[in-house]
Amino acid sequence: MKKPQRTPISRFDSLSKKKFVSSKRSEPGDKIQVIVDRKKEKGILLDSYDRGVLLLKLENGYNIGLKKENISEIKVLKRKKKKVEEEELKLSGKKPIIDFYLTGGTISSKLDPETGGVKWLIDAKELFSMYPSIFDIADIRVKTPFLKASENMDSKDWIRLAKLVGRSLNDNNVKGVIISHGTDFLHYTASALSFMLGKLNKPVVLTYSQRSSDRGSSDAQLNLICSAHMVLSDIAEVMLVGHASINDDYCYALSGVKCRKMHTSRRDTFRPINCKPIAKIWADGKIEIVDNNINKRAKRKIEIDAVFNEKVGLIKFYPGQEPSILDYYMKKKYKGIVVEMS
C-alpha cells in the first residue's frame, strides 16, 4: 500500500476545487472557524498527514478530523504567535559566568490557554523573567541546543550535549554548567554525561521542574537557585539538583549515575539509589557536604569521550523464559546483553 504524502496545512486552502472558501491562508497553530455541513466548528488548526482531512483541536481539548469535501469555509480568527528570536542575555562582567543549556521539559514550558496543555516558552528571557534572582548569583549565558521532551531524547542528543558541555568546561571564563531538562528520562542523560565527560574540572548540574514555570506551585525557583550555588562550588561532578522534600526548604545534589525518578508529581521525585546524596543546598547559598568521596574542581582540560553503542540489549529474566530470545539479538548482531534478574 502506498504511503500517503504529507501535505502542509498551509497549502490546504488551495487543494479544494469545489465550493471551499477561505478568508486567509491558514497555518498550523491558528485559531480558525470552519463551516462543515452547514455547522460551525472552532478550534486550533493542527498539522495533517492526510490530504483529505483537516485536523482541529476543539476548545474542550479533543481533536477532530474534518473531511475536506464537506468544508465550505475556513475563517482565521486569530493568528498563532510567531517565535521571537532569542536575544543573548547581557552579562554584568562582575559575576562568575555560568553556561545554561535549555533542553526542554516542564521547566521550559508554560500553560497554553488555547489548548489546555503546556507548550515551550518563547525564549530564555521568558523563563528568567519569572526567576530573576538567579542573576544575583551569576552571569548567565544561555544556549538552546534543542527543545525536546526527555522521553524523546536518545544517544544522539546525549552525544551532542556532551560535546557542547565539554567546550563550556574547557572555557576558562566559565565556572560551571547548568542543564535544564525534562524529568522522565533525566537520569538517563545524567548517567550518559557522567561517562562521556569523565573526570571533570568543574561542576555540571542538571535540574528540572515538576510543574510548569508559570504555575504558582512551580518548584523551578528553588531548583534553579540551588543549582546555581552548586555550580559555583568546588564539587566537580555531574549532579542532579532538585527538591529534597515536598517543601521549599532545601535541595539535594545527587550523583548523576546513582539517582532515579521515583514519583510522577512530587517535588522530591528524584532520590539517591544505594547511596547518600552528595550534598544539601539552601537558597541562601549554604552547602552541607554529605558524601566526601567526590571529585574537586581543578585547573585542567577535560577529554570528552562522546560515543555510544546502541547495540546492547536488556532482557528481563523470568522463570521458564525461552532461551531462544537470545537468537534474536545474535541475528541483529548486538554487541552485548544485560540480563535483569532477582
Short mmCIF file of the C-alpha atoms (twelve columns), coordinates in Angstrom:
data_MODEL
# 
_entry.id   MODEL 
# 
loop_
_atom_site.group_PDB 
_atom_site.id 
_atom_site.type_symbol 
_atom_site.label_atom_id 
_atom_site.label_alt_id 
_atom_site.label_comp_id 
_atom_site.label_asym_id 
_atom_site.label_seq_id 
_atom_site.Cartn_x 
_atom_site.Cartn_y 
_atom_site.Cartn_z 
_atom_site.pdbx_PDB_model_num 
ATOM 1   C CA . MET A 1   0.000   0.000   0.000  1 
ATOM 2   C CA . LYS A 2   1.399   3.362   -0.986 1 
ATOM 3   C CA . LYS A 3   2.095   5.661   1.955  1 
ATOM 4   C CA . PRO A 4   0.151   8.965   1.678  1 
ATOM 5   C CA . GLN A 5   2.240   12.082  1.103  1 
ATOM 6   C CA . ARG A 6   2.362   14.649  3.883  1 
ATOM 7   C CA . THR A 7   0.579   17.847  2.925  1 
ATOM 8   C CA . PRO A 8   1.207   21.002  4.980  1 
ATOM 9   C CA . ILE A 9   -1.982  22.660  6.161  1 
ATOM 10  C CA . SER A 10  -0.620  25.992  4.881  1 
ATOM 11  C CA . ARG A 11  -1.382  24.627  1.379  1 
ATOM 12  C CA . PHE A 12  -4.735  23.203  2.400  1 
ATOM 13  C CA . ASP A 13  -6.666  26.227  1.128  1 
ATOM 14  C CA . SER A 14  -5.513  25.674  -2.438 1 
ATOM 15  C CA . LEU A 15  -6.318  21.958  -2.609 1 
ATOM 16  C CA . SER A 16  -10.084 22.098  -2.962 1 
ATOM 17  C CA . LYS A 17  -11.623 22.780  -6.367 1 
ATOM 18  C CA . LYS A 18  -15.217 22.918  -5.074 1 
ATOM 19  C CA . LYS A 19  -17.241 25.443  -3.072 1 
ATOM 20  C CA . PHE A 20  -14.474 25.823  -0.499 1 
ATOM 21  C CA . VAL A 21  -13.842 29.478  0.575  1 
ATOM 22  C CA . SER A 22  -11.054 30.784  2.819  1 
ATOM 23  C CA . SER A 23  -10.676 34.354  4.010  1 
ATOM 24  C CA . LYS A 24  -6.918  33.938  4.621  1 
ATOM 25  C CA . ARG A 25  -4.299  31.227  4.215  1 
ATOM 26  C CA . SER A 26  -4.373  29.285  7.455  1 
ATOM 27  C CA . GLU A 27  -1.315  27.889  9.234  1 
ATOM 28  C CA . PRO A 28  -0.947  25.228  11.954 1 
ATOM 29  C CA . GLY A 29  -1.487  26.914  15.319 1 
ATOM 30  C CA . ASP A 30  -4.038  29.448  14.047 1 
ATOM 31  C CA . LYS A 31  -7.416  29.637  15.737 1 
ATOM 32  C CA . ILE A 32  -9.984  29.126  12.995 1 
ATOM 33  C CA . GLN A 33  -13.690 28.741  12.364 1 
ATOM 34  C CA . VAL A 34  -14.752 26.014  9.943  1 
ATOM 35  C CA . ILE A 35  -18.124 25.683  8.244  1 
ATOM 36  C CA . VAL A 36  -18.653 21.960  7.684  1 
ATOM 37  C CA . ASP A 37  -22.009 20.516  6.626  1 
ATOM 38  C CA . ARG A 38  -23.570 23.899  7.479  1 
ATOM 39  C CA . LYS A 39  -22.309 23.729  11.064 1 
ATOM 40  C CA . LYS A 40  -19.638 25.887  12.686 1 
ATOM 41  C CA . GLU A 41  -16.614 24.353  14.406 1 
ATOM 42  C CA . LYS A 42  -13.989 26.456  16.182 1 
ATOM 43  C CA . GLY A 43  -10.560 25.361  17.289 1 
ATOM 44  C CA . ILE A 44  -6.811  25.330  16.742 1 
ATOM 45  C CA . LEU A 45  -5.618  24.151  13.338 1 
ATOM 46  C CA . LEU A 46  -3.251  21.188  13.613 1 
ATOM 47  C CA . ASP A 47  -0.856  19.682  11.095 1 
ATOM 48  C CA . SER A 48  -2.128  16.806  8.951  1 
ATOM 49  C CA . TYR A 49  -0.684  13.838  7.067  1 
ATOM 50  C CA . ASP A 50  -3.879  13.161  5.138  1 
ATOM 51  C CA . ARG A 51  -4.636  15.240  2.050  1 
ATOM 52  C CA . GLY A 52  -8.369  14.941  2.520  1 
ATOM 53  C CA . VAL A 53  -8.647  15.689  6.238  1 
ATOM 54  C CA . LEU A 54  -8.289  18.847  8.306  1 
ATOM 55  C CA . LEU A 55  -7.323  18.280  11.952 1 
ATOM 56  C CA . LEU A 56  -8.824  20.631  14.527 1 
ATOM 57  C CA . LYS A 57  -8.289  20.848  18.302 1 
ATOM 58  C CA . LEU A 58  -11.596 21.915  19.842 1 
ATOM 59  C CA . GLU A 59  -11.942 24.203  22.851 1 
ATOM 60  C CA . ASN A 60  -12.745 21.188  25.068 1 
ATOM 61  C CA . GLY A 61  -9.325  19.730  24.254 1 
ATOM 62  C CA . TYR A 62  -10.463 16.971  21.896 1 
ATOM 63  C CA . ASN A 63  -9.153  16.657  18.346 1 
ATOM 64  C CA . ILE A 64  -11.447 16.017  15.376 1 
ATOM 65  C CA . GLY A 65  -10.811 15.302  11.705 1 
ATOM 66  C CA . LEU A 66  -12.997 17.041  9.114  1 
ATOM 67  C CA . LYS A 67  -13.272 15.836  5.529  1 
ATOM 68  C CA . LYS A 68  -12.125 18.477  3.078  1 
ATOM 69  C CA . GLU A 69  -15.004 17.742  0.726  1 
ATOM 70  C CA . ASN A 70  -17.519 18.716  3.424  1 
ATOM 71  C CA . ILE A 71  -15.880 22.066  4.280  1 
ATOM 72  C CA . SER A 72  -17.375 25.160  2.693  1 
ATOM 73  C CA . GLU A 73  -15.446 27.891  4.542  1 
ATOM 74  C CA . ILE A 74  -12.417 28.480  6.753  1 
ATOM 75  C CA . LYS A 75  -12.091 31.758  8.648  1 
ATOM 76  C CA . VAL A 76  -8.927  32.693  10.571 1 
ATOM 77  C CA . LEU A 77  -9.973  34.082  13.945 1 
ATOM 78  C CA . LYS A 78  -6.538  34.537  15.491 1 
ATOM 79  C CA . ARG A 79  -3.037  34.034  14.164 1 
ATOM 80  C CA . LYS A 80  -0.565  31.987  16.194 1 
ATOM 81  C CA . LYS A 81  2.231   33.907  17.876 1 
ATOM 82  C CA . LYS A 82  5.387   33.988  15.831 1 
ATOM 83  C CA . LYS A 83  8.514   32.727  17.533 1 
ATOM 84  C CA . VAL A 84  10.635  35.532  18.887 1 
ATOM 85  C CA . GLU A 85  14.332  35.194  18.129 1 
ATOM 86  C CA . GLU A 86  16.253  34.641  21.319 1 
ATOM 87  C CA . GLU A 87  18.489  37.514  22.346 1 
ATOM 88  C CA . GLU A 88  21.616  36.969  24.325 1 
ATOM 89  C CA . LEU A 89  21.202  37.963  27.959 1 
ATOM 90  C CA . LYS A 90  23.537  40.782  28.949 1 
ATOM 91  C CA . LEU A 91  26.484  39.960  31.202 1 
ATOM 92  C CA . SER A 92  27.465  42.270  34.046 1 
ATOM 93  C CA . GLY A 93  31.148  41.410  33.853 1 
ATOM 94  C CA . LYS A 94  31.289  41.444  37.643 1 
ATOM 95  C CA . LYS A 95  29.919  37.975  38.475 1 
ATOM 96  C CA . PRO A 96  31.029  34.416  37.706 1 
ATOM 97  C CA . ILE A 97  29.761  33.082  34.370 1 
ATOM 98  C CA . ILE A 98  27.535  30.001  34.159 1 
ATOM 99  C CA . ASP A 99  26.656  28.384  30.840 1 
ATOM 100 C CA . PHE A 100 22.981  27.416  30.962 1 
ATOM 101 C CA . TYR A 101 21.682  24.809  28.483 1 
ATOM 102 C CA . LEU A 102 17.914  24.717  27.887 1 
ATOM 103 C CA . THR A 103 16.889  21.320  26.500 1 
ATOM 104 C CA . GLY A 104 13.147  21.244  27.163 1 
ATOM 105 C CA . GLY A 105 10.877  19.609  29.700 1 
ATOM 106 C CA . THR A 106 8.289   21.097  32.055 1 
ATOM 107 C CA . ILE A 107 10.765  23.686  33.374 1 
ATOM 108 C CA . SER A 108 10.921  25.145  29.844 1 
ATOM 109 C CA . SER A 109 7.141   25.106  29.403 1 
ATOM 110 C CA . LYS A 110 4.081   27.100  30.314 1 
ATOM 111 C CA . LEU A 111 0.344   26.611  30.189 1 
ATOM 112 C CA . ASP A 112 -1.178  27.115  26.762 1 
ATOM 113 C CA . PRO A 113 -4.649  28.617  27.423 1 
ATOM 114 C CA . GLU A 114 -5.701  27.864  23.856 1 
ATOM 115 C CA . THR A 115 -5.123  24.125  24.165 1 
ATOM 116 C CA . GLY A 116 -5.261  23.473  27.919 1 
ATOM 117 C CA . GLY A 117 -1.883  21.731  27.702 1 
ATOM 118 C CA . VAL A 118 1.636   23.072  28.051 1 
ATOM 119 C CA . LYS A 119 3.940   24.446  25.367 1 
ATOM 120 C CA . TRP A 120 7.547   25.574  25.117 1 
ATOM 121 C CA . LEU A 121 8.403   29.041  26.341 1 
ATOM 122 C CA . ILE A 122 9.003   31.609  23.600 1 
ATOM 123 C CA . ASP A 123 12.630  32.136  24.644 1 
ATOM 124 C CA . ALA A 124 15.025  32.027  27.588 1 
ATOM 125 C CA . LYS A 125 14.138  35.558  28.636 1 
ATOM 126 C CA . GLU A 126 10.604  34.384  29.325 1 
ATOM 127 C CA . LEU A 127 11.924  31.752  31.758 1 
ATOM 128 C CA . PHE A 128 14.319  34.037  33.562 1 
ATOM 129 C CA . SER A 129 11.784  36.865  33.781 1 
ATOM 130 C CA . MET A 130 9.902   34.569  36.161 1 
ATOM 131 C CA . TYR A 131 13.026  33.728  38.181 1 
ATOM 132 C CA . PRO A 132 15.339  36.774  38.011 1 
ATOM 133 C CA . SER A 133 17.016  36.045  41.366 1 
ATOM 134 C CA . ILE A 134 19.459  33.659  39.663 1 
ATOM 135 C CA . PHE A 135 21.145  36.765  38.210 1 
ATOM 136 C CA . ASP A 136 22.008  37.898  41.739 1 
ATOM 137 C CA . ILE A 137 24.305  34.872  41.907 1 
ATOM 138 C CA . ALA A 138 25.955  34.770  38.473 1 
ATOM 139 C CA . ASP A 139 26.007  35.976  34.892 1 
ATOM 140 C CA . ILE A 140 24.063  33.512  32.729 1 
ATOM 141 C CA . ARG A 141 24.999  32.590  29.159 1 
ATOM 142 C CA . VAL A 142 22.004  30.766  27.679 1 
ATOM 143 C CA . LYS A 143 22.349  28.114  24.981 1 
ATOM 144 C CA . THR A 144 19.485  26.150  23.409 1 
ATOM 145 C CA . PRO A 145 20.853  23.102  21.546 1 
ATOM 146 C CA . PHE A 146 17.323  21.671  21.220 1 
ATOM 147 C CA . LEU A 147 13.933  21.646  22.930 1 
ATOM 148 C CA . LYS A 148 12.624  18.128  23.465 1 
ATOM 149 C CA . ALA A 149 10.549  16.175  25.923 1 
ATOM 150 C CA . SER A 150 13.060  13.945  27.710 1 
ATOM 151 C CA . GLU A 151 11.290  10.755  26.611 1 
ATOM 152 C CA . ASN A 152 12.049  11.736  23.004 1 
ATOM 153 C CA . MET A 153 15.777  12.108  23.580 1 
ATOM 154 C CA . ASP A 154 18.268  9.451   22.539 1 
ATOM 155 C CA . SER A 155 22.005  8.816   22.344 1 
ATOM 156 C CA . LYS A 156 22.459  11.339  19.517 1 
ATOM 157 C CA . ASP A 157 21.198  14.083  21.838 1 
ATOM 158 C CA . TRP A 158 23.482  12.927  24.667 1 
ATOM 159 C CA . ILE A 159 26.490  12.995  22.343 1 
ATOM 160 C CA . ARG A 160 25.653  16.470  21.082 1 
ATOM 161 C CA . LEU A 161 25.072  17.761  24.593 1 
ATOM 162 C CA . ALA A 162 28.309  16.211  25.911 1 
ATOM 163 C CA . LYS A 163 30.358  17.905  23.200 1 
ATOM 164 C CA . LEU A 164 28.773  21.288  23.878 1 
ATOM 165 C CA . VAL A 165 29.139  20.990  27.649 1 
ATOM 166 C CA . GLY A 166 32.741  19.885  27.194 1 
ATOM 167 C CA . ARG A 167 33.513  23.115  25.351 1 
ATOM 168 C CA . SER A 168 31.999  25.107  28.200 1 
ATOM 169 C CA . LEU A 169 34.046  23.216  30.787 1 
ATOM 170 C CA . ASN A 170 37.242  23.892  28.846 1 
ATOM 171 C CA . ASP A 171 36.424  27.611  28.621 1 
ATOM 172 C CA . ASN A 172 38.459  29.414  31.276 1 
ATOM 173 C CA . ASN A 173 35.782  32.095  31.608 1 
ATOM 174 C CA . VAL A 174 33.078  29.617  32.664 1 
ATOM 175 C CA . LYS A 175 32.679  28.497  36.295 1 
ATOM 176 C CA . GLY A 176 30.330  25.594  35.524 1 
ATOM 177 C CA . VAL A 177 27.301  24.350  33.619 1 
ATOM 178 C CA . ILE A 178 23.571  24.035  34.359 1 
ATOM 179 C CA . ILE A 179 21.313  21.919  32.139 1 
ATOM 180 C CA . SER A 180 17.522  22.240  32.439 1 
ATOM 181 C CA . HIS A 181 15.799  19.019  31.451 1 
ATOM 182 C CA . GLY A 182 12.546  17.060  31.456 1 
ATOM 183 C CA . THR A 183 12.099  14.700  34.401 1 
ATOM 184 C CA . ASP A 184 11.003  11.422  32.817 1 
ATOM 185 C CA . PHE A 185 14.393  10.371  31.435 1 
ATOM 186 C CA . LEU A 186 16.608  12.926  33.157 1 
ATOM 187 C CA . HIS A 187 18.581  10.227  34.995 1 
ATOM 188 C CA . TYR A 188 19.480  8.649   31.630 1 
ATOM 189 C CA . THR A 189 21.052  11.905  30.431 1 
ATOM 190 C CA . ALA A 190 22.805  12.427  33.769 1 
ATOM 191 C CA . SER A 191 24.309  8.948   33.595 1 
ATOM 192 C CA . ALA A 192 25.351  9.294   29.941 1 
ATOM 193 C CA . LEU A 193 27.054  12.639  30.585 1 
ATOM 194 C CA . SER A 194 28.833  11.223  33.637 1 
ATOM 195 C CA . PHE A 195 30.582  8.657   31.445 1 
ATOM 196 C CA . MET A 196 31.074  10.840  28.370 1 
ATOM 197 C CA . LEU A 197 32.630  13.766  30.263 1 
ATOM 198 C CA . GLY A 198 34.827  11.599  32.502 1 
ATOM 199 C CA . LYS A 199 36.807  13.227  35.302 1 
ATOM 200 C CA . LEU A 200 35.540  16.790  35.460 1 
ATOM 201 C CA . ASN A 201 37.298  20.060  36.164 1 
ATOM 202 C CA . LYS A 202 34.099  21.966  37.042 1 
ATOM 203 C CA . PRO A 203 30.556  21.187  38.241 1 
ATOM 204 C CA . VAL A 204 27.835  20.088  35.820 1 
ATOM 205 C CA . VAL A 205 24.316  20.305  37.257 1 
ATOM 206 C CA . LEU A 206 21.093  19.003  35.714 1 
ATOM 207 C CA . THR A 207 17.862  20.416  37.104 1 
ATOM 208 C CA . TYR A 208 14.147  20.240  36.416 1 
ATOM 209 C CA . SER A 209 10.642  21.260  37.410 1 
ATOM 210 C CA . GLN A 210 7.678   19.006  38.116 1 
ATOM 211 C CA . ARG A 211 5.276   21.864  37.450 1 
ATOM 212 C CA . SER A 212 5.444   24.415  34.640 1 
ATOM 213 C CA . SER A 213 7.190   27.680  35.355 1 
ATOM 214 C CA . ASP A 214 4.062   29.845  35.184 1 
ATOM 215 C CA . ARG A 215 2.283   27.911  37.950 1 
ATOM 216 C CA . GLY A 216 2.281   29.322  41.454 1 
ATOM 217 C CA . SER A 217 3.249   25.922  42.856 1 
ATOM 218 C CA . SER A 218 6.206   25.501  40.464 1 
ATOM 219 C CA . ASP A 219 9.327   24.002  42.010 1 
ATOM 220 C CA . ALA A 220 11.602  25.695  39.454 1 
ATOM 221 C CA . GLN A 221 12.577  28.658  41.661 1 
ATOM 222 C CA . LEU A 222 14.370  26.731  44.405 1 
ATOM 223 C CA . ASN A 223 15.826  24.194  41.964 1 
ATOM 224 C CA . LEU A 224 17.372  26.936  39.813 1 
ATOM 225 C CA . ILE A 225 18.799  28.889  42.750 1 
ATOM 226 C CA . CYS A 226 20.288  25.805  44.404 1 
ATOM 227 C CA . SER A 227 21.689  24.667  41.047 1 
ATOM 228 C CA . ALA A 228 23.483  27.992  40.616 1 
ATOM 229 C CA . HIS A 229 25.019  27.739  44.093 1 
ATOM 230 C CA . MET A 230 26.120  24.163  43.414 1 
ATOM 231 C CA . VAL A 231 27.718  25.106  40.087 1 
ATOM 232 C CA . LEU A 232 29.840  27.683  41.883 1 
ATOM 233 C CA . SER A 233 31.006  25.133  44.483 1 
ATOM 234 C CA . ASP A 234 34.231  23.111  44.405 1 
ATOM 235 C CA . ILE A 235 32.444  19.811  43.678 1 
ATOM 236 C CA . ALA A 236 33.347  18.794  40.121 1 
ATOM 237 C CA . GLU A 237 30.778  16.076  39.441 1 
ATOM 238 C CA . VAL A 238 27.813  15.521  37.140 1 
ATOM 239 C CA . MET A 239 24.968  16.116  39.592 1 
ATOM 240 C CA . LEU A 240 21.204  16.291  39.624 1 
ATOM 241 C CA . VAL A 241 19.865  19.108  41.828 1 
ATOM 242 C CA . GLY A 242 16.251  19.297  42.979 1 
ATOM 243 C CA . HIS A 243 13.903  19.459  45.950 1 
ATOM 244 C CA . ALA A 244 14.844  17.253  48.900 1 
ATOM 245 C CA . SER A 245 11.262  17.302  50.226 1 
ATOM 246 C CA . ILE A 246 7.823   18.490  49.154 1 
ATOM 247 C CA . ASN A 247 8.544   21.840  50.852 1 
ATOM 248 C CA . ASP A 248 10.696  24.738  49.668 1 
ATOM 249 C CA . ASP A 249 13.333  24.181  52.332 1 
ATOM 250 C CA . TYR A 250 16.460  22.858  50.595 1 
ATOM 251 C CA . CYS A 251 17.643  20.741  47.675 1 
ATOM 252 C CA . TYR A 252 19.727  17.614  47.281 1 
ATOM 253 C CA . ALA A 253 22.659  17.255  44.925 1 
ATOM 254 C CA . LEU A 254 22.594  13.650  43.683 1 
ATOM 255 C CA . SER A 255 25.182  11.654  41.785 1 
ATOM 256 C CA . GLY A 256 24.415  11.527  38.062 1 
ATOM 257 C CA . VAL A 257 24.922  7.752   37.995 1 
ATOM 258 C CA . LYS A 258 23.065  6.930   41.222 1 
ATOM 259 C CA . CYS A 259 19.667  8.622   41.103 1 
ATOM 260 C CA . ARG A 260 16.238  7.910   39.725 1 
ATOM 261 C CA . LYS A 261 12.789  9.454   39.336 1 
ATOM 262 C CA . MET A 262 10.529  7.785   41.894 1 
ATOM 263 C CA . HIS A 263 7.226   9.681   41.631 1 
ATOM 264 C CA . THR A 264 5.151   11.274  38.867 1 
ATOM 265 C CA . SER A 265 4.303   14.559  40.601 1 
ATOM 266 C CA . ARG A 266 6.166   15.015  43.920 1 
ATOM 267 C CA . ARG A 267 8.707   17.818  44.051 1 
ATOM 268 C CA . ASP A 268 11.233  15.460  45.636 1 
ATOM 269 C CA . THR A 269 10.750  12.850  42.930 1 
ATOM 270 C CA . PHE A 270 14.487  12.166  42.450 1 
ATOM 271 C CA . ARG A 271 16.130  10.052  45.128 1 
ATOM 272 C CA . PRO A 272 19.628  8.600   45.600 1 
ATOM 273 C CA . ILE A 273 19.888  4.883   44.818 1 
ATOM 274 C CA . ASN A 274 22.030  2.730   47.141 1 
ATOM 275 C CA . CYS A 275 23.978  5.770   48.329 1 
ATOM 276 C CA . LYS A 276 23.717  9.083   50.153 1 
ATOM 277 C CA . PRO A 277 23.161  12.459  48.470 1 
ATOM 278 C CA . ILE A 278 26.334  14.341  47.602 1 
ATOM 279 C CA . ALA A 279 25.177  17.488  49.395 1 
ATOM 280 C CA . LYS A 280 22.326  19.599  50.729 1 
ATOM 281 C CA . ILE A 281 21.903  23.101  49.290 1 
ATOM 282 C CA . TRP A 282 19.896  26.009  50.667 1 
ATOM 283 C CA . ALA A 283 18.619  29.060  48.780 1 
ATOM 284 C CA . ASP A 284 20.939  31.369  50.732 1 
ATOM 285 C CA . GLY A 285 23.983  29.527  49.367 1 
ATOM 286 C CA . LYS A 286 24.715  27.269  52.318 1 
ATOM 287 C CA . ILE A 287 26.039  23.868  51.201 1 
ATOM 288 C CA . GLU A 288 26.410  20.877  53.517 1 
ATOM 289 C CA . ILE A 289 28.569  18.089  52.087 1 
ATOM 290 C CA . VAL A 290 27.122  14.661  52.854 1 
ATOM 291 C CA . ASP A 291 29.430  12.432  50.785 1 
ATOM 292 C CA . ASN A 292 33.122  13.335  50.973 1 
ATOM 293 C CA . ASN A 293 34.134  10.808  48.299 1 
ATOM 294 C CA . ILE A 294 33.842  13.346  45.487 1 
ATOM 295 C CA . ASN A 295 35.931  14.915  42.758 1 
ATOM 296 C CA . LYS A 296 37.061  18.511  43.339 1 
ATOM 297 C CA . ARG A 297 37.330  21.462  40.980 1 
ATOM 298 C CA . ALA A 298 40.716  21.627  39.215 1 
ATOM 299 C CA . LYS A 299 42.541  23.654  36.567 1 
ATOM 300 C CA . ARG A 300 42.815  21.180  33.728 1 
ATOM 301 C CA . LYS A 301 41.241  20.420  30.389 1 
ATOM 302 C CA . ILE A 302 38.816  17.513  30.211 1 
ATOM 303 C CA . GLU A 303 38.814  14.877  27.495 1 
ATOM 304 C CA . ILE A 304 35.370  14.173  26.058 1 
ATOM 305 C CA . ASP A 305 34.525  10.595  25.119 1 
ATOM 306 C CA . ALA A 306 31.166  11.202  23.444 1 
ATOM 307 C CA . VAL A 307 30.470  7.785   21.937 1 
ATOM 308 C CA . PHE A 308 27.547  5.427   22.406 1 
ATOM 309 C CA . ASN A 309 26.789  1.960   21.048 1 
ATOM 310 C CA . GLU A 310 23.075  1.222   20.834 1 
ATOM 311 C CA . LYS A 311 23.624  -2.453  20.008 1 
ATOM 312 C CA . VAL A 312 23.213  -3.548  23.645 1 
ATOM 313 C CA . GLY A 313 20.049  -5.391  24.663 1 
ATOM 314 C CA . LEU A 314 18.239  -5.501  28.007 1 
ATOM 315 C CA . ILE A 315 16.424  -8.723  28.907 1 
ATOM 316 C CA . LYS A 316 14.172  -9.104  31.940 1 
ATOM 317 C CA . PHE A 317 14.549  -12.700 33.070 1 
ATOM 318 C CA . TYR A 318 11.607  -14.659 34.447 1 
ATOM 319 C CA . PRO A 319 11.179  -18.361 35.380 1 
ATOM 320 C CA . GLY A 320 10.587  -20.581 32.369 1 
ATOM 321 C CA . GLN A 321 11.722  -17.973 29.861 1 
ATOM 322 C CA . GLU A 322 12.546  -19.307 26.394 1 
ATOM 323 C CA . PRO A 323 16.325  -19.081 25.756 1 
ATOM 324 C CA . SER A 324 15.627  -18.646 22.048 1 
ATOM 325 C CA . ILE A 325 15.125  -14.937 22.672 1 
ATOM 326 C CA . LEU A 326 18.923  -14.713 22.603 1 
ATOM 327 C CA . ASP A 327 18.870  -15.802 18.976 1 
ATOM 328 C CA . TYR A 328 17.121  -12.560 18.033 1 
ATOM 329 C CA . TYR A 329 19.949  -10.443 19.456 1 
ATOM 330 C CA . MET A 330 22.576  -12.602 17.790 1 
ATOM 331 C CA . LYS A 331 20.777  -12.272 14.464 1 
ATOM 332 C CA . LYS A 332 20.655  -8.496  14.864 1 
ATOM 333 C CA . LYS A 333 24.405  -8.500  15.689 1 
ATOM 334 C CA . TYR A 334 24.125  -6.993  19.146 1 
ATOM 335 C CA . LYS A 335 27.434  -6.411  20.928 1 
ATOM 336 C CA . GLY A 336 26.208  -7.331  24.387 1 
ATOM 337 C CA . ILE A 337 23.210  -8.221  26.542 1 
ATOM 338 C CA . VAL A 338 22.311  -7.121  30.074 1 
ATOM 339 C CA . VAL A 339 20.165  -9.709  31.916 1 
ATOM 340 C CA . GLU A 340 17.986  -8.210  34.650 1 
ATOM 341 C CA . MET A 341 17.032  -10.738 37.324 1 
ATOM 342 C CA . SER A 342 16.485  -11.051 41.053 1 
# 
